[in-house]
Amino acid sequence: MQTSFTPEQLADPAIARANEILRACVHCGFCTATCPSYQVLGDELDSPRGRIYLIKEMLETGRPADARTAKHIDRCLGCLACMTTCPSGVDYMHLIDHARAHVERTYKRPAGERLLRFLLAKIVPYPRRFRLAMKGARLARPLAFAVPDDRLKAMLALAPAQLPKPSKNDRPQVFAPTGPRRYRVALQTGCAQKALDTDINDATIRLLRRLGCEVVILKLGCCGALSHHMGREGEAHAQAAANIRAYAAAGPLDAIVINTSGCGTTVKDYGGIFAGDPLEGQAAQVAALAKDITEFLETIGLPQGAPKGLRVAYHSACSLQHGQKVKTAPRALLAAAGFEVVEPADPHLCCGSAGTYNLLHPEIAGELKRRKIATLEATAPQIIAAGNIGCMMQIGSGTGVPVVHTVQLLDWATGGPKPHGLAALP
């Protein structure tokens, strides 16, 4: 793609990087075949290629974002499926990140939308606040019919019927391995996950300890993913910087284990996010240590399990398969543990969760959820497994098939307790 940035514009490292990405695009349109929002809406401007044209025009002119540009950029799920089919290697992830930050800086959204985004940024990354918000949403759910805003209705609908008690395992501490120590790892415990499903971290800690890991739980805040994806660059960088410093002070680590893949994609990009910053070196070290739990388990080995007689449909979270390129490890581990693993049709397509997307764009997210659940249920599973809490909540809100985290099944298969979500299974 031909661009016409001025030398003055290109003196800005962010614009220079955007220029490189834009010039790599050859307009082929292969990205449209894997773009969920384009498949639902059928609008060229809701495809990666269309958004690239909008971003190019917005950045070249140096103008503030307008309502039309903001709408189509906001509708991007950030699933990164387009990057898996792009023959030119266009770095769409960093381009859309830059565009979102530009929109957030230069476009004044309607008051209601500004308030909603502010509340999401100030509640979801903070487990105590999020827990209180979910309790309130649960109480207000019977009144959902009277709520005029579809986004507020979506929030009420996603509130779980029950919330677990806070887990003591999520507090800063060190868990010794149950046998000889082989590895020393830090576990990133997540934000929303600590409020919505404490079993995931508990299962991860049990499994890692059985495999010879000393598990370090640090005092961490949000990794910055949620604010980052909403274009709130300053907040995201401050949150990430605090975590980077905490990891740097933790002593030698063999890995930073992450069991919510949306966080993993962001942490693995810390080196790029802090490029040119004094923290760049430490950020790159943290990024290099970051491993999805299944990625780490595949490296250190998991005991082979006997057949369980249970059929598991594996849903591959976009942030895991596209963002981190971790595709085969979860399925291979589940199969090795003794489960019959099946995969739905179109596994590359998003379920519609995408961080806060299902709250900000409930109509599009709802259609993607309907399609994803249909393909999962078509495999006749007894269990649905996923590696990201957002996907689990999104899919679980529309199916009667129990949805659990991959690590919960692996923990159960190797001596841990049966996941609470599978109480009805034999």
C-alpha positions in Angstrom: 0.0 0.0 0.0 1.4 3.4 -1.0 1.5 5.9 1.8 2.3 9.7 1.9 3.4 10.6 5.4 5.5 13.7 5.7 9.1 13.6 7.1 7.8 15.4 10.2 5.2 12.7 10.8 7.7 9.9 10.3 9.9 11.4 13.0 7.3 10.0 15.4 8.3 6.4 16.1 4.7 5.3 16.4 3.7 6.8 13.0 6.9 5.4 11.4 5.9 1.9 12.7 2.3 2.4 11.4 3.7 3.4 8.0 5.8 0.2 7.8 2.7 -1.9 8.6 0.5 -0.1 6.1 3.0 -0.4 3.3 3.1 -4.2 3.8 -0.6 -4.5 2.9 -1.2 -5.5 -0.8 -5.0 -5.2 -0.7 -5.5 -8.9 -1.5 -8.5 -9.3 0.8 -7.6 -12.8 2.1 -8.2 -11.3 5.6 -11.9 -10.9 4.9 -12.4 -14.7 4.8 -11.4 -15.1 8.5 -12.8 -11.8 9.9 -15.7 -12.5 12.2 -17.2 -9.0 12.1 -17.1 -9.0 8.3 -18.8 -12.3 8.2 -21.6 -11.0 10.4 -22.0 -7.5 9.0 -20.8 -7.9 5.4 -19.4 -4.3 5.3 -16.0 -3.9 3.8 -15.2 -1.2 6.4 -15.8 -3.9 9.0 -13.0 -6.1 7.5 -9.3 -5.7 8.3 -8.7 -4.4 4.8 -11.4 -1.7 5.2 -10.2 -0.7 8.6 -6.6 -0.4 7.2 -7.9 2.1 4.6 -9.6 4.1 7.4 -6.6 4.1 9.6 -4.3 5.1 6.8 -6.5 8.1 5.9 -6.9 9.1 9.5 -3.2 9.0 10.3 -1.9 10.5 7.1 -4.2 13.6 7.4 -3.3 13.8 11.1 -7.0 14.6 11.8 -8.9 13.6 14.9 -11.0 10.4 14.5 -14.6 11.0 13.4 -17.7 9.0 14.4 -17.5 6.8 11.3 -13.9 5.8 11.7 -14.4 5.2 15.5 -17.4 3.0 14.8 -15.6 0.6 12.5 -12.4 0.5 14.5 -14.5 -0.2 17.7 -16.2 -3.1 15.9 -12.9 -4.9 15.4 -12.8 -7.8 17.9 -9.0 -7.8 18.0 -9.2 -11.6 17.4 -6.2 -11.5 15.0 -7.5 -14.2 12.8 -6.7 -12.0 9.8 -3.0 -12.3 10.6 -3.1 -16.0 10.2 -4.2 -15.7 6.6 -2.3 -12.6 5.5 0.3 -13.6 2.9 2.2 -10.3 3.4 2.6 -10.6 7.1 0.8 -7.4 7.9 1.2 -6.7 11.7 -2.5 -5.8 12.1 -2.3 -6.3 15.9 0.0 -3.3 16.5 -1.8 -1.2 13.8 -5.2 -1.6 15.4 -3.6 -0.9 18.8 -2.2 2.4 17.5 -5.5 3.3 15.9 -7.5 2.6 19.1 -5.2 4.8 21.1 -5.5 7.6 18.4 -9.3 7.3 18.5 -9.3 7.4 22.3 -7.1 10.6 22.4 -8.9 12.5 19.6 -12.5 11.4 19.4 -15.2 12.5 22.0 -17.7 9.7 22.3 -21.3 10.2 23.3 -21.6 10.7 27.1 -23.2 7.3 27.7 -20.5 5.5 25.9 -17.8 7.4 27.7 -19.3 6.5 31.0 -19.6 2.8 30.1 -16.0 2.6 29.0 -14.9 4.4 32.1 -16.8 2.0 34.4 -15.4 -1.0 32.6 -11.9 0.2 32.9 -12.3 1.0 36.6 -14.2 -2.1 37.6 -13.3 -5.2 35.6 -9.5 -5.2 36.3 -10.2 -4.9 40.1 -11.5 -8.2 41.5 -13.2 -6.8 44.6 -15.0 -4.1 42.6 -15.9 -6.6 39.9 -17.3 -9.0 42.4 -19.5 -6.3 43.9 -20.6 -5.3 40.4 -21.5 -8.9 39.5 -23.5 -9.2 42.8 -25.4 -6.0 41.9 -26.0 -7.2 38.4 -27.3 -10.5 39.6 -29.8 -8.8 41.9 -30.9 -6.4 39.1 -31.3 -9.2 36.5 -35.1 -9.6 37.1 -35.5 -6.0 36.0 -33.5 -6.4 32.7 -36.7 -6.2 30.6 -37.1 -2.6 31.7 -33.5 -1.6 30.8 -33.5 0.4 27.5 -29.8 0.0 26.7 -28.8 -3.3 25.1 -25.3 -3.1 26.5 -26.6 -2.9 30.1 -28.9 -5.8 29.3 -25.9 -7.8 28.1 -24.0 -7.0 31.4 -27.0 -8.3 33.4 -27.3 -11.4 31.3 -23.6 -12.3 31.7 -23.7 -12.1 35.5 -23.3 -15.6 36.9 -26.0 -17.1 39.1 -23.4 -17.8 41.8 -20.0 -16.3 42.6 -17.3 -18.3 44.3 -15.8 -17.1 47.6 -12.4 -15.5 47.2 -9.6 -18.0 47.2 -6.8 -17.7 49.7 -4.5 -19.2 47.1 -4.7 -15.9 45.1 -2.9 -14.0 47.9 0.9 -13.3 47.6 2.7 -16.5 48.9 4.9 -19.3 47.7 3.7 -22.9 47.2 6.3 -25.6 47.6 6.3 -28.5 45.2 5.0 -31.8 46.5 8.2 -33.6 45.5 11.7 -32.5 44.4 11.8 -29.0 43.0 12.3 -28.9 39.2 11.2 -25.4 38.4 10.4 -22.1 40.0 7.5 -20.3 38.3 5.3 -17.3 38.9 1.6 -17.6 38.3 -0.3 -14.7 36.9 -3.7 -15.1 38.6 -5.8 -12.8 36.4 -8.3 -10.1 37.4 -11.9 -11.1 36.4 -10.9 -14.7 36.8 -10.3 -14.2 40.5 -13.9 -13.0 40.9 -15.7 -15.3 38.5 -14.0 -18.7 38.8 -11.4 -19.3 41.6 -11.2 -23.0 40.7 -9.0 -22.3 37.7 -6.0 -20.9 39.7 -6.5 -23.5 42.4 -6.3 -26.3 39.8 -3.3 -24.7 38.2 -1.4 -24.5 41.5 -2.2 -28.1 42.4 -1.1 -29.4 39.0 2.1 -27.4 38.9 3.1 -28.5 42.4 2.6 -32.2 41.5 4.9 -31.7 38.5 7.7 -30.4 40.7 7.1 -26.6 40.5 7.6 -24.1 43.2 4.7 -21.7 42.5 5.2 -18.0 43.4 2.1 -15.8 43.7 3.1 -12.1 43.5 1.2 -9.0 44.4 0.1 -8.0 40.9 -2.5 -5.8 39.4 -4.1 -6.0 35.9 -1.7 -6.9 33.1 -3.1 -3.9 31.2 -4.9 -5.9 28.5 -8.4 -4.5 29.1 -7.4 -0.8 29.1 -5.0 -1.5 26.2 -7.7 -2.9 24.0 -9.9 0.1 24.7 -7.2 2.5 23.6 -6.6 3.8 27.2 -2.8 3.7 26.6 -1.7 5.6 29.7 -3.6 3.3 32.1 -2.5 0.2 30.3 1.2 1.1 30.4 1.0 2.1 34.1 -0.6 -1.3 35.0 1.9 -3.2 32.9 4.9 -1.3 34.3 3.9 -2.1 37.8 3.7 -5.8 37.0 7.0 -5.8 35.2 8.7 -4.3 38.2 7.1 -6.9 40.4 8.4 -9.8 38.3 11.8 -8.2 38.1 12.0 -8.2 41.9 10.7 -11.8 42.2 14.1 -13.5 41.8 15.1 -16.1 39.2 12.1 -17.7 37.4 11.9 -20.5 34.9 8.6 -19.2 33.6 5.7 -16.9 34.2 2.7 -19.2 33.8 -0.6 -17.6 32.6 -3.9 -19.4 32.5 -6.0 -16.7 30.9 -5.0 -16.3 27.3 -6.1 -12.8 26.9 -3.6 -11.7 29.5 -0.9 -14.0 28.0 -1.1 -12.2 24.6 -0.6 -8.8 26.2 2.2 -9.9 28.5 4.1 -11.6 25.7 4.0 -8.3 23.8 5.4 -6.2 26.7 8.7 -5.9 24.9 7.0 -4.3 21.9 4.7 -2.1 24.0 7.6 -0.7 25.9 10.0 -0.3 22.9 12.1 2.7 23.4 11.1 3.1 27.0 13.6 2.7 29.9 11.6 -0.4 30.9 12.1 -2.0 27.5 14.8 -4.5 28.7 12.9 -5.7 31.8 9.7 -5.8 29.7 11.3 -8.0 27.1 12.6 -10.3 29.8 9.1 -10.7 31.3 7.7 -11.3 27.8 10.3 -14.0 27.1 9.4 -15.8 30.3 5.6 -15.7 29.7 4.0 -19.1 28.9 0.4 -20.2 28.6 -0.2 -23.0 31.1 -0.6 -25.6 28.3 2.5 -24.3 26.5 4.5 -24.8 29.8 3.0 -28.2 30.5 3.8 -29.4 27.0 7.5 -28.4 27.7 7.8 -30.1 31.1 5.7 -33.1 30.4 2.4 -34.5 31.7 1.8 -38.1 32.8 -0.1 -40.2 30.3 -3.7 -41.0 31.5 -6.1 -43.9 31.0 -9.2 -43.3 28.8 -11.8 -41.3 30.7 -14.8 -42.1 28.5 -15.6 -38.4 28.2 -16.0 -36.5 25.0 -14.5 -32.9 25.2 -15.1 -30.2 22.6 -12.1 -27.9 22.7 -12.7 -24.2 22.0 -9.5 -22.5 21.0 -9.5 -18.9 22.3 -8.5 -16.3 19.7 -5.9 -14.8 22.0 -4.3 -18.3 22.4 -4.4 -19.6 18.8 -3.9 -16.3 16.9 -2.3 -14.1 19.5 0.1 -16.6 21.0 0.2 -19.2 18.2 -0.5 -21.9 20.8 -2.8 -24.3 18.8 -1.9 -28.0 19.3 -0.7 -28.1 22.9 -4.1 -27.9 24.7 -5.7 -30.6 22.5 -2.6 -32.9 22.7 -2.5 -32.6 26.5 -6.2 -33.4 26.9 -5.9 -36.4 24.6 -2.8 -37.6 26.5 -4.7 -37.3 29.8 -7.3 -39.7 28.4 -10.1 -37.5 27.1 -11.7 -37.9 23.7 -11.0 -34.5 22.1 -13.2 -33.1 19.2 -12.9 -29.8 17.5 -15.9 -27.7 16.1 -16.2 -26.5 12.6 -14.5 -23.1 11.9 -12.4 -23.3 15.0 -10.6 -20.1 13.9 -13.7 -17.9 14.4 -14.2 -15.8 17.6 -17.0 -16.7 20.1 -17.7 -12.9 20.5 -16.3 -12.4 24.0 -13.1 -10.6 23.1 -12.4 -8.8 26.4 -15.2 -6.3 26.8 -16.5 -6.7 23.2 -19.6 -8.7 24.3 -20.6 -5.8 26.6 -19.8 -3.0 24.1 -21.3 -4.7 21.0 -23.8 -7.2 22.3 -25.7 -7.7 19.1 -22.6 -8.7 17.0 -21.2 -10.7 19.9 -24.5 -12.5 20.4 -24.6 -13.6 16.8 -21.0 -14.9 17.0 -21.9 -16.7 20.3 -24.9 -18.4 18.6 -22.7 -19.6 15.7 -19.9 -20.8 18.0 -22.2 -22.7 20.3 -24.0 -24.3 17.3 -20.6 -25.7 16.0 -19.6 -26.9 19.4 -22.9 -28.6 20.2 -22.8 -30.3 16.8 -19.8 -32.4 18.0 -22.1 -33.9 20.7 -19.7 -33.1 23.6 -20.2 -34.0 27.3 -17.8 -31.1 28.2 -16.6 -28.0 26.5 -13.0 -26.9 27.4 -11.4 -23.5 26.8 -8.3 -21.6 28.0 -9.8 -18.2 28.6 -12.3 -17.1 31.3 -14.0 -14.6 28.8 -14.7 -17.4 26.3 -15.9 -19.7 29.1 -18.4 -17.1 30.3 -19.6 -16.2 26.8 -20.1 -19.8 25.7 -21.4 -20.9 29.1 -24.2 -18.3 29.0 -25.8 -20.0 26.0 -25.3 -23.7 26.3 -26.3 -26.5 28.8 -23.1 -28.3 28.2 -20.7 -27.7 31.1 -17.8 -25.4 30.2 -14.5 -25.7 32.1 -10.9 -24.6 31.8 -8.5 -26.9 30.1 -6.3 -26.9 33.2 -9.2 -28.1 35.4 -9.5 -31.2 33.3 -5.8 -31.9 33.3 -5.7 -31.4 37.1 -8.6 -33.8 37.5 -7.1 -36.4 35.2 -3.8 -36.4 37.2 -5.2 -36.7 40.7 -7.0 -33.4 41.4 -10.6 -33.1 42.4 -13.5 -33.1 40.0 -14.3 -29.6 38.7 -17.4 -28.1 40.4 -18.9 -27.5 36.9 -18.9 -31.2 36.2 -20.8 -32.3 39.3 -23.6 -33.8 37.1 -21.2 -36.0 35.1 -20.4 -39.6 36.2 
